Amino acid sequence: MKNLYANFDALYVAFQGCLPRVNRERFAEVKARAGESGKPERLRIGHVTGHVKATGAQGGYAFVFDMGDLKHRLLFKDNGKPDEWNIFAQVSSESLIVNGLEGAKKELFADLHALGIKIAGHAINRLDFACDFESETFKLCPENFVAHHASTAKRHYEKTEQGELDSENLSIVGLSDVTSVTIGTMPNRQIIVYNKLKEVRKKQKFHWMEVWGVDKKHDVNIWRVEVRAGKHHLKSWNINTFADLEQCAGDMFIEAFEKIRYVETRDVSNISRAKLHELWLDVVDIITNKLWDYIAGVTRGRIREVKRHEYREMIDAQNIGLIATSIATEKTDLSGAKFKRYIIAKTTARVSMYLDREWGEFCDKIARAKDRLIFLDDLEPTEQTA
């Protein structure tokens, strides 16, 4: 398989800050004009130019400001409180093609500054990475995916001349080609393998032909392997800011292709030993080399361990405070070493008495706490077919 392209493919960022009042008023005026005309209306502020839509967006965003395919789309709340999260940015794949991640980030911050926004904070909300491969022989086999048993999987079939898809029963009648497989859900982690060439032709995104270095008559299939990290998955890696992302985005994506695998065949006695498909080996190699600067050698398990340690320290501090308060209610003249032994004996006796009396309830409390503290779950997931 020949690799034609590999790069970040989407970037979503939330910002803490707000549009100045004068610019919110300008946005409101242009939005009203868009409502009257029935089409997005142009707005220019400083060097920043884009189109304001007649409607807002989900999440309480009053203004949608589209700056074009080579830029980004900005969503603003009609809110003048600078300490609130009033701004959301969606950086286009085209911007990432032209500028790379660092260049797209600089351009985004420059445009927000030009709009008079003082950024108080930011949070990465989504990050995608994509690899495109040309192959005459590759055929996508959903059965060859190996993933965690809780992972959801979706397939898309394309009708062929020899057969047709019974979509109601999700079965194939006659012959049909699988053109995409999606594993996982957003805003968690998602991996998608699909025929990118078919999508490009269907949606007429012919700039990809230029990116790949092929002409419009190109007839060899081009397959995309895309990994998406949503806000929940980013949070599990403790990735909140660009600084966090630059530390371990590579580690995060490499782990994704270790947890979700595409193998040559499932016809083996132990699926964990199934040989990885050439496609998967190539993707991991590309990510390792392409994102070398984004690899810190950390794992999510290590981050989980750090979080566990921090949480234990917090709980221990709370427990000590409660013990001190409880002992303060006791009437005793003891001091020094005798007082220390008294505290230990008294506390141990109270805990032991409670456990003897309420052991079942205590076990239930532990179970409920584990449900809340999901980072304590270190069990390796079992594997199954996607």
C-alpha positions in Angstrom: 0.0 0.0 0.0 1.3 3.4 -1.0 0.9 6.3 1.5 -0.2 9.5 -0.2 -1.0 11.7 2.8 -0.8 11.9 6.6 -1.7 14.9 8.7 -4.0 16.3 11.4 -7.5 16.5 9.9 -9.6 18.4 12.3 -9.2 20.6 15.3 -11.9 22.0 17.6 -11.1 24.4 20.4 -13.2 26.2 23.1 -12.0 29.6 24.3 -12.7 31.5 27.5 -13.3 35.1 26.6 -15.9 37.2 24.7 -16.4 39.5 21.8 -16.2 43.2 22.7 -19.7 44.8 22.9 -19.1 46.9 19.7 -18.3 43.8 17.8 -21.2 41.8 19.2 -23.4 44.6 17.9 -21.9 44.4 14.5 -22.4 40.7 14.4 -26.0 41.1 15.4 -26.6 43.7 12.6 -25.1 41.4 10.0 -26.9 38.4 11.3 -30.2 40.3 11.0 -29.3 41.3 7.4 -28.6 37.6 6.7 -32.0 36.7 8.0 -33.6 39.3 5.6 -31.6 38.2 2.6 -31.8 34.5 3.2 -28.1 33.9 2.8 -24.9 34.5 4.9 -23.7 38.1 4.8 -20.1 39.3 4.7 -18.5 41.0 7.7 -15.0 42.5 7.9 -13.3 43.5 11.2 -9.7 44.5 10.9 -7.9 42.0 8.7 -10.6 39.3 9.5 -13.2 38.6 6.9 -16.0 36.0 6.9 -19.7 35.4 6.5 -22.2 35.6 9.3 -25.1 33.1 9.1 -28.7 33.9 9.8 -29.0 31.3 12.5 -26.8 30.5 15.5 -25.6 27.0 16.6 -26.3 24.4 19.2 -24.8 25.2 22.6 -26.1 28.7 22.9 -24.0 30.2 20.2 -25.7 33.3 18.8 -23.3 34.0 15.9 -21.7 31.6 13.3 -18.8 33.2 11.5 -17.5 31.2 8.6 -14.1 32.3 7.4 -13.9 29.9 4.4 -12.5 26.5 3.6 -8.8 27.5 4.2 -9.5 29.1 7.6 -11.9 28.2 10.4 -15.4 28.6 11.6 -16.0 30.6 14.8 -19.0 30.4 17.0 -19.8 33.2 19.5 -22.2 33.5 22.3 -23.9 36.9 22.7 -22.3 37.3 26.1 -20.0 40.0 27.5 -18.6 38.0 30.4 -14.8 37.5 29.7 -14.5 34.7 32.3 -17.0 32.4 30.6 -16.5 30.0 27.7 -18.2 32.0 24.9 -16.1 31.0 21.9 -15.8 27.8 19.9 -13.5 27.3 16.9 -13.6 24.6 14.3 -10.4 24.5 12.2 -10.9 23.1 8.7 -8.9 20.2 7.3 -7.8 22.5 4.4 -6.3 24.9 6.9 -4.4 22.1 8.5 -3.2 20.9 5.0 -1.9 24.4 4.1 -0.6 25.5 7.5 0.0 22.4 9.6 -1.1 22.3 13.2 1.2 25.0 14.5 0.5 27.4 11.6 -3.3 26.8 11.9 -3.0 27.5 15.7 -1.1 30.7 15.2 -3.6 31.9 12.5 -6.5 31.1 14.8 -5.1 33.1 17.8 -4.2 36.0 15.5 -7.8 36.2 14.1 -9.3 36.1 17.6 -6.9 38.9 18.7 -7.9 40.9 15.6 -11.6 40.6 16.7 -10.7 42.3 20.0 -10.9 39.1 22.1 -8.8 38.7 25.2 -8.3 35.0 25.6 -8.5 33.9 29.3 -8.1 30.2 28.6 -8.6 27.5 26.0 -9.5 23.8 25.9 -8.9 21.3 23.1 -12.2 19.8 22.2 -11.4 17.4 19.4 -8.3 16.4 17.3 -8.3 14.1 14.3 -5.4 12.5 12.4 -5.7 10.9 9.0 -3.6 8.7 6.7 -4.5 8.0 3.1 -3.3 4.9 1.2 -3.5 3.9 -2.5 -4.2 0.2 -3.2 -5.4 -1.8 -6.1 -6.1 -4.9 -4.0 -7.2 -3.9 -0.5 -10.6 -5.0 0.5 -12.1 -3.8 3.8 -13.2 -6.8 6.0 -15.2 -5.7 9.1 -14.6 -9.1 10.7 -10.9 -8.5 10.9 -11.2 -5.6 13.4 -10.4 -6.5 17.0 -11.6 -4.1 19.6 -12.8 -3.8 23.2 -16.1 -5.6 23.7 -17.9 -2.4 24.6 -16.8 -0.6 21.4 -19.6 0.2 19.0 -19.1 -0.6 15.3 -20.9 0.6 12.2 -20.5 -0.5 8.6 -21.5 1.1 5.4 -22.1 -1.0 2.3 -22.2 0.2 -1.3 -24.6 -1.4 -3.7 -23.0 -3.1 -6.6 -24.4 -4.3 -9.9 -24.3 -7.9 -8.7 -26.3 -7.4 -5.6 -28.1 -5.1 -3.2 -28.1 -4.3 0.4 -30.9 -5.2 2.7 -30.4 -2.2 5.0 -33.4 -3.0 7.1 -31.9 -6.2 8.4 -28.3 -5.1 8.0 -27.5 -8.1 5.9 -26.2 -8.5 2.4 -28.2 -9.9 -0.5 -26.0 -10.9 -3.4 -22.7 -9.1 -3.5 -21.9 -5.7 -2.0 -18.7 -3.9 -1.0 -18.0 -2.5 2.5 -16.8 1.0 1.9 -16.4 2.1 5.5 -16.2 0.8 9.1 -16.5 3.0 12.2 -15.4 1.8 15.6 -16.1 3.8 18.7 -18.3 6.9 19.4 -17.7 10.6 19.8 -16.9 12.5 22.0 -14.8 9.5 23.1 -12.3 7.8 20.6 -13.3 6.8 17.1 -11.4 5.1 14.3 -12.8 5.1 10.8 -11.5 3.3 7.7 -13.3 4.3 4.5 -12.9 4.8 0.8 -11.8 8.4 0.6 -11.7 8.5 -3.2 -15.4 7.6 -3.4 -16.2 10.4 -0.9 -14.1 12.9 -2.8 -15.9 12.2 -6.0 -19.3 12.1 -4.4 -18.8 15.4 -2.6 -16.7 16.9 -5.4 -13.8 17.8 -3.0 -11.4 17.7 -5.9 -8.6 19.6 -4.1 -7.7 16.3 -2.6 -6.6 15.1 -6.0 -4.0 17.9 -5.8 -3.0 16.9 -2.3 -2.5 13.3 -3.4 -0.8 14.2 -6.6 -3.2 12.3 -8.9 -5.5 13.5 -11.6 -9.3 13.4 -11.7 -9.4 10.2 -13.7 -7.5 8.3 -11.1 -9.2 4.9 -10.7 -7.1 3.2 -8.0 -8.9 3.2 -4.7 -7.6 5.5 -2.0 -8.4 4.4 1.6 -8.4 6.6 4.6 -7.6 5.6 8.1 -8.8 8.3 10.5 -8.5 8.5 14.3 -10.6 11.0 16.2 -10.0 12.0 19.8 -13.1 13.7 21.3 -13.2 15.8 24.4 -13.8 12.8 26.8 -10.9 10.9 25.4 -8.6 13.9 25.4 -9.6 14.4 29.1 -8.6 10.8 29.9 -5.2 11.7 28.6 -5.1 14.9 30.6 -4.9 16.9 27.3 -6.6 20.2 27.8 -4.3 22.8 26.1 -2.1 23.0 23.1 0.9 22.6 25.5 -0.6 19.3 26.7 -1.3 18.2 23.1 2.2 18.9 22.0 3.5 16.7 24.8 1.6 13.5 24.1 -0.8 13.6 21.1 1.4 11.0 19.4 1.3 8.7 22.4 -2.5 9.0 22.4 -2.9 8.1 18.7 -0.4 5.2 18.8 -2.3 3.7 21.8 -5.6 4.0 19.8 -4.1 1.6 17.1 -2.9 -0.8 19.8 -6.4 -0.9 21.4 -8.3 -1.2 18.1 -6.5 -3.5 15.7 -7.0 -4.6 12.1 -5.6 -8.1 11.5 -4.9 -10.2 8.4 -7.2 -13.0 9.6 -9.2 -14.1 12.6 -8.5 -17.7 11.8 -6.1 -18.2 14.7 -6.5 -20.0 18.1 -5.6 -16.9 20.1 -6.8 -13.6 18.6 -4.3 -11.6 20.7 -1.6 -13.2 18.5 -3.2 -12.5 15.2 -0.9 -10.8 12.8 -1.5 -7.2 12.2 -2.5 -6.2 8.7 0.1 -4.3 6.6 -2.3 -1.2 6.7 -2.2 -1.1 10.5 1.6 -1.5 10.7 2.0 1.4 8.2 -0.3 3.7 10.1 1.6 3.2 13.4 4.9 3.7 11.6 3.6 6.9 10.0 2.2 8.3 13.2 5.4 7.5 15.1 7.5 9.3 12.5 5.2 12.1 11.7 4.3 12.9 15.3 7.7 12.3 16.8 7.7 15.8 18.4 4.3 14.9 20.0 5.5 11.8 21.7 6.6 11.9 25.3 6.7 8.2 26.0 3.8 8.5 28.5 0.7 6.2 28.6 -2.8 6.8 29.7 -2.1 4.3 32.5 0.7 6.5 33.8 -1.6 9.5 33.7 -4.3 7.5 35.5 -1.8 6.6 38.2 -0.8 10.2 38.7 -4.5 11.2 39.0 -5.1 8.3 41.5 -2.1 9.5 43.6 -3.5 13.1 43.6 -6.9 11.9 44.6 -5.6 9.7 47.4 -3.7 12.7 48.8 -6.9 14.8 48.7 -8.9 12.1 50.4 -6.2 11.4 53.0 -6.1 15.1 53.9 -9.9 15.1 54.3 -9.8 12.0 56.5 -7.1 13.5 58.8 -9.2 16.6 59.2 -12.2 14.5 60.2 -10.2 12.5 62.6 -8.8 15.7 64.2 -12.3 17.1 64.5 -13.6 13.9 66.1 -10.8 13.7 68.6 -11.3 17.3 69.5 -14.7 16.3 70.9 -13.1 13.8 73.3 -12.4 14.8 76.9 -8.8 13.8 77.6 -5.7 15.3 79.3 -3.3 13.1 77.4 -0.4 14.6 75.4 2.7 13.5 73.5 3.2 9.8 72.7 0.4 8.7 74.9 -2.0 11.0 73.1 -0.8 9.7 69.7 -1.4 6.1 70.9 -4.9 7.1 72.2 -5.8 8.6 68.8 -4.7 5.5 66.9 -6.5 3.2 69.3 -9.7 5.2 69.3 -9.8 5.6 65.5 -9.1 1.9 64.9 -11.8 0.9 67.4 -14.4 3.1 65.7 -13.6 1.8 62.2 -13.6 -1.8 63.4 -16.9 -1.3 65.2 -18.5 0.2 62.1 -17.2 -2.5 59.8 -18.5 -5.3 62.1 -21.9 -3.6 62.2 -22.3 -2.3 58.7 -20.0 -4.5 56.5 -22.6 -5.0 53.7 -23.3 -1.3 53.5 -19.6 -0.5 53.5 -19.0 -2.8 50.6 -21.9 -1.2 48.7 -20.2 2.2 49.3 -16.9 0.9 47.9 -18.8 -0.3 44.7 -20.5 3.0 44.3 -17.2 4.9 44.7 -15.6 2.7 42.1 -18.4 3.6 39.7 -17.7 7.3 40.2 -13.9 7.0 40.1 -13.5 5.4 36.6 -9.8 6.1 36.5 -9.3 3.3 39.0 -10.3 0.7 36.3 -7.0 -0.8 35.3 -8.4 -4.0 33.8 -7.3 -4.8 30.3 -10.3 -4.9 28.0 -11.3 -8.2 26.4 -11.3 -8.3 22.7 -13.9 -9.2 20.2 -14.8 -8.7 16.5 -16.0 -5.1 15.7 
